[in-house]
Amino acid sequence: MATSPIPSRPQGARGPAVAFEGVGKAYGTTIAIDTICATISPGTFVAIVGSSGSGKSTLLKTVNRLIEPDSGRVRIDGQDVAGREPHRLRRSIGYVFQNIGLFPHMTVAQNIGIGSRLATGQTLASDRVGDLLDLVDLPRDFAARLPEQLSGGQQQRVGVARALAGEPGLMLMDEPFGALDPVTREALGEQYRALHERLGLTTIMVTHDMAEALLFADRVWVMAGGRIVAEAEPAELIAGGCGAEAEALVAVPRLQAERITAMRSGG
Ligand SMILES: Nc1ncnc2c1ncn2[C@@H]1O[C@H](COP(=O)(O)OP(=O)(O)OP(=O)(O)O)[C@@H](O)[C@H]1O
């Protein structure tokens, strides 16, 4: 994504610390997350991986109170999110999810400015919309388009711009690029990682793609059965010794890379 200045986040700013303190959530007899204790340092990019149903989305959504835990607490920079008014809390946190759900009857500019309009009743200034479009590498004249006039990848870029419009320090991403083709997905992942650096964000991203987690995150949390069963830097995970669940997930991209290398060398 582009290198234009984003005027509002101060130089050298860092996203907040996030702490999960014994966070649990059950649905009837299904334990979605089981007494999770984990911390994220300011400015860190954490990827959460794990098989379907392991609790990744549930854990993510406790941060912006889309899901209220049954036990424990989530703190952002030491402050318990349970003490924050949910709408205000959510406005201070960027949230991007699969099939971002742009409002079909609103222009790109209106979609990007929806948070501001709901919060203050004011339309986002067109310069600010332009800066946000620059940031996610979309032409400024896309501001007047309707979502149906954009590709899936372009819509997800608008979703990222919308999430950044409130100048969050913390971004929550739930399979943000999951519905995209592999080339677009790779490009967006790489560009988002650069944005994370540049804006000094803290990012928590749920992904099914271990390669994406290994390539873009500072730390990877592996979930199974509602627990974090491994927590390591990508290089540590690749080196092995982080447990069976982590090993099984790392084996997929490793095997693919080995096969491709063998094909290239005619083996
Ligand atoms: N609203 C709900 N009602 C009942 N059970 C739920 C609800 N939401 C989640 N669950 C259950 O909680 C567990 C964790 O779900 P969650 O969506 O967090 O998993 P996930 O790891 O994000 O899965 P996926 O990768 O498939 O999106 C699953 O067993 C799921 O069926």
The ligand as an SDF file (V2000), in Angstrom:
LIG
                    3D

 31 33  0  0  0  0  0  0  0  0999 V2000
  -22.9160  -18.4800   18.7770 N   0  0  0  0  0  0  0  0  0  0  0  0
  -22.4880  -19.7180   19.0170 C   0  0  0  0  0  0  0  0  0  0  0  0
  -23.3300  -20.6550   19.5220 N   0  0  0  0  0  0  0  0  0  0  0  0
  -22.9020  -21.9080   19.7840 C   0  0  0  0  0  0  0  0  0  0  0  0
  -21.6400  -22.3250   19.5770 N   0  0  0  0  0  0  0  0  0  0  0  0
  -20.7660  -21.4390   19.0840 C   0  0  0  0  0  0  0  0  0  0  0  0
  -21.1370  -20.1090   18.7670 C   0  0  0  0  0  0  0  0  0  0  0  0
  -20.0550  -19.4660   18.2960 N   0  0  0  0  0  0  0  0  0  0  0  0
  -19.0520  -20.3480   18.2840 C   0  0  0  0  0  0  0  0  0  0  0  0
  -19.4680  -21.5330   18.7590 N   0  0  0  0  0  0  0  0  0  0  0  0
  -18.6490  -22.7420   18.9250 C   0  0  0  0  0  0  0  0  0  0  0  0
  -17.4730  -22.3730   19.6240 O   0  0  0  0  0  0  0  0  0  0  0  0
  -16.3420  -23.0640   19.0810 C   0  0  0  0  0  0  0  0  0  0  0  0
  -15.3080  -22.0370   18.6490 C   0  0  0  0  0  0  0  0  0  0  0  0
  -15.8280  -21.2990   17.5430 O   0  0  0  0  0  0  0  0  0  0  0  0
  -14.9520  -20.2110   16.7800 P   0  0  0  0  0  0  0  0  0  0  0  0
  -15.8320  -19.5780   15.7690 O   0  0  0  0  0  0  0  0  0  0  0  0
  -14.2880  -19.3410   17.7710 O   0  0  0  0  0  0  0  0  0  0  0  0
  -13.8430  -21.1270   16.0830 O   0  0  0  0  0  0  0  0  0  0  0  0
  -12.7870  -20.7440   14.9630 P   0  0  0  0  0  0  0  0  0  0  0  0
  -11.5000  -21.3570   15.3850 O   0  0  0  0  0  0  0  0  0  0  0  0
  -12.7940  -19.2910   14.7050 O   0  0  0  0  0  0  0  0  0  0  0  0
  -13.3880  -21.5530   13.7280 O   0  0  0  0  0  0  0  0  0  0  0  0
  -13.2810  -21.2850   12.1360 P   0  0  0  0  0  0  0  0  0  0  0  0
  -11.8370  -21.4100   11.8000 O   0  0  0  0  0  0  0  0  0  0  0  0
  -14.1080  -22.3980   11.5490 O   0  0  0  0  0  0  0  0  0  0  0  0
  -13.8550  -19.9310   11.8650 O   0  0  0  0  0  0  0  0  0  0  0  0
  -16.8660  -23.9490   17.9670 C   0  0  0  0  0  0  0  0  0  0  0  0
  -17.0750  -25.2380   18.4730 O   0  0  0  0  0  0  0  0  0  0  0  0
  -18.1920  -23.3060   17.5950 C   0  0  0  0  0  0  0  0  0  0  0  0
  -19.0890  -24.2570   17.0860 O   0  0  0  0  0  0  0  0  0  0  0  0
  1  2  1  0
  2  3  1  0
  2  7  2  0
  3  4  2  0
  4  5  1  0
  5  6  2  0
  6  7  1  0
  6 10  1  0
  7  8  1  0
  8  9  2  0
  9 10  1  0
 10 11  1  0
 11 12  1  0
 11 30  1  0
 12 13  1  0
 13 14  1  0
 13 28  1  0
 14 15  1  0
 15 16  1  0
 16 17  2  0
 16 18  1  0
 16 19  1  0
 19 20  1  0
 20 21  2  0
 20 22  1  0
 20 23  1  0
 23 24  1  0
 24 25  2  0
 24 26  1  0
 24 27  1  0
 28 29  1  0
 28 30  1  0
 30 31  1  0
M  END
$$$$
